[in-house]
């Protein structure tokens, strides 16, 4: 694989957003191909790698771009996630998992682990983060020579295609830990159950890690670091940004599909206006959630919980508006509107949306902020 090495952000080179925008047409075309014949989207991944986007948000010591501060980095990531999500939601999901892993390395990686990360990124490696598992879960157990793993992960995005994954494992005592494992073992991946209408190319299947040896260098951070708030909950803004990109793409396709007759119809124009408002509203929420997470705002977790619901509602509304405005054509194979709607329909099913909203509501009811004039802002 030939790797490009663009200039760091803040130099005379293109910004991360501009790099992503330059790839969008190709990623859209590849997304259609991988939707029709779903396998791991290696050409899409190579396109990101060749543009250096797999490394932009890595720790600086691992070759990542230098940003002015955490807020600037979050806003750059917000833009890139939206652009990639707009091009192909399956690829956006894979990329979001990768940058999630890079953040975990940045927060918890030792110097030797950052050096290793730099070397594998140089080779074009993409990472995933896997936490979902069937009972009894993945166990981290002592052996005569150290530690090994027993169990499997389910809904492991990119199983058998990604280079590595950070996955949670439960030791005999104490909170679960993060372990780095190879994720490219096709013989360990079972994708037979991933028979879905949307997000096909994510290959979110079962991955068996039984017998994998674990060395000290494979353990990232301390016990419980993965679940540590505010980072864990506040980080939900990243997958919301990918979903937002899909909504933006759907709005764009809806606009392009409206005939001259439809544009002359005040009911259709009202429908389009409502879709614009829903999309823009979701964008404002996700952007603020990104900034709050970056600056360690104590309200960031609850803001992210509410943001999930805002994006879901916006997506459902725009999906309905697009289907009503475009009509039967919106459900035809090969139509981009159909692909985006199918992908969003599945991607929106992130775990526990009602619970997340309820926890946010409890926090806003109990928190002593209502005496301030700017309590809502």
Secondary structure, DSSP 4 states (H G I P E B T S, - for coil): -----PPPTTSSSPPHHHHHHHHHHHHHHHHHHHHHS-S--HHHHHHHHHTTTTTTTS-GGGTPPP-SSHHHHHHHHHHHHHHHHHH-HHHHHHHHHHHHHHHHHHHH--HHHHHHHHHHHHTT--EEEE----TT--EEEEETTEEEEESEEEEETTTTTSSEEEEEEEESSSS-EEEEEE---GGGEE-TT---SSSGGG--EEEE-TT-EE-GGGEESSTT-TT-TTHHHHTTHHHHHHHHHHHHHHHHHHHHH--HHHHT-HHHHHHHHHHHHHHHHHHHHHHHHHHHHHTT-TTHHHHHHHHHHHHHHHHHHHHHHHHHHHGGGGGSTT-HHHHHHHHHHHHT--TTHHHHHHHHHHHHHHSTTTTSTTTT-
